[in-house]
Amino acid sequence: MYYLGIDLGGTNVAAAVVDEQGVMLGKASLPTPRQAPASQVADQMAAASLAAAEKAGVTMGEIASVGIGSPGTIEPDTGVIRYWSNLDFRDVPLVSLMKERMHKDIYLENDANAAALGEFAAGAGKGSSSMVAITLGTGVGGGAVLNGKLYTGFNYAGMEVGHFVIEHGGRPCTCGRKGCFEAYCSATALIQRTREVMVADQGSKLWELAGSLEGVNGRTPFDAAALGDAAAGRIIDEYVEYLGCGVASLVNIFQPEVFCIGGGPSAQGETLMAPVRYILNREDYARNSVHRTRLVQAALGNDAGIIGAALLPLFR
């Protein structure tokens, strides 16, 4: 049995055919139409799907269903994207549009939830019974698979892990609150903090590596810290403390078998994971238990969402 997944992004529409184990057999990507009606976006999604099936060497008749991972406010039960700012989608019946084109069962899910499901089914959480995943990117996204089923909350707005507070009255967050996890641990927050430190310390190696404030990226403070730059070291120490605090809090709530971290900063591997694991070992309420949550780096990269979308019917 084969399944098809679609990752609907603001820049590209990616589609892939996977098997029941989540192994990707063929993938295709096309530009996402901008300033276009939803019907045109659906046409492009169908075209990418057909191209993926051709690359996988399977016919559409061999594909059981199609799953879609999309940003925005999603209603999986109605198949409607209520709002997505990037494409100015408002009350778009995407599942109906895709059924007209694909003649298959269509599943719709938030892209962060789809990515978490992909890691659970075929990546860092494969073989586990439960997993919580976070992605450190422009914001902090998250998802959870509990007892083998994707958790979304009764209104599909659950697992907005970027917006629980880790510093009361702290930095302003885009959501309107102050002190959110996202405001301290997203890649965006790390870049902003690095720029603040650069302004305060003109002699830091951060300037040498970045060239300018605009040249800062998520790797800059890690690279400078590796060269022994004290200012960069302080940035990383602060970042790790906040990240460890957030991870430990989520583990204490869910106690999943696996906790998975993805996104740009996670590419640092054990440079990041080891000190966060140290904090978790110190602050996990179940630290004296024989059964402990395993903290791991995400394994699937950008393919997590598309694999998770494809496998949605198996984990709903």
Protein Blocks (a to p, Z undefined) as FASTA:
>chain_A
ZZddddddfkbccdddddfkopafbdcdddddehiafklmmmmmmmmmmmmmmmnopafk
lpmbdcdddedjddfknopafbafklopghiafklmmmmmnopacddddfklmmmmmmmm
mmmmgoiabdcdddddfbccddddeehiacebjnopghilklccfbghiacdfkopahia
klmmgmklmmmmmmmmmmmmmmbmklmmnopaklpcfklmmmmmmnopaklmmmmmmmmm
mmmmmmmmmmmmnopabdcdedjklmnmmmlmmmmmmmmmmmmmklmpmbdcdddddfkl
mmlmmmmmmmmmmmZZ
